[in-house]
């Protein structure tokens, strides 16, 4: 799945209340992740999309953590 060009955000640019979605696979998540991030692996994203819509702020920004970036 490709969403086109999206801006990158550095860790130092995040605010304490920013919403984080981690789409890395389970093994990558288990190797290390940011506390409080919602984990929905890309391979499960379509099936679990409802979890994102329930958890994410309706009027805010969702910051996505992925393996490859870009």
C-alpha positions in Angstrom: 0.0 0.0 0.0 1.4 3.4 -1.0 -0.1 6.7 0.0 2.2 9.0 -2.0 4.6 11.5 -0.6 4.0 12.3 3.1 6.0 14.7 5.3 8.4 13.2 7.8 8.4 14.2 11.4 11.3 13.8 13.7 11.0 12.6 17.3 11.9 16.0 18.6 9.0 17.6 16.7 6.3 15.4 18.4 4.2 16.8 21.2 3.3 14.8 24.3 -0.3 14.4 23.2 0.4 13.5 19.5 -1.3 10.3 18.3 1.1 7.6 17.1 0.1 4.6 14.9 2.8 2.0 14.5 2.2 -0.1 11.3 5.3 -2.3 11.6 5.0 -6.0 11.8 4.8 -7.9 15.1 8.5 -8.8 15.2 9.6 -5.2 14.6 7.1 -4.0 17.3 8.4 -6.5 19.8 12.0 -5.4 19.1 11.1 -2.0 20.4 8.3 0.6 20.2 7.1 3.9 21.6 5.0 3.5 24.7 1.4 4.6 24.0 1.5 4.0 20.3 -1.4 2.1 18.7 0.0 -1.0 17.0 -1.8 -2.2 13.8 0.6 -4.1 11.5 0.2 -3.1 7.9 -0.7 -6.7 7.0 -3.8 -6.3 9.3 -4.5 -2.7 8.6 -7.7 -3.1 6.4 -9.2 -5.7 8.8 -8.4 -3.6 11.9 -9.1 -0.1 10.5 -12.0 0.3 12.9 -9.6 0.3 15.9 -7.8 3.3 14.4 -11.0 5.2 13.8 -12.1 4.6 17.4 -8.7 5.5 19.0 -7.5 8.4 16.8 -8.6 12.0 17.5 -11.2 13.1 14.9 -9.7 16.5 14.4 -6.0 15.8 15.0 -3.0 14.4 13.2 -2.1 10.7 13.1 1.7 10.2 13.1 2.6 6.8 11.5 5.6 4.8 12.4 6.8 2.4 9.7 9.9 0.4 9.0 11.0 2.1 5.8 9.7 5.6 6.0 8.9 7.9 3.1 
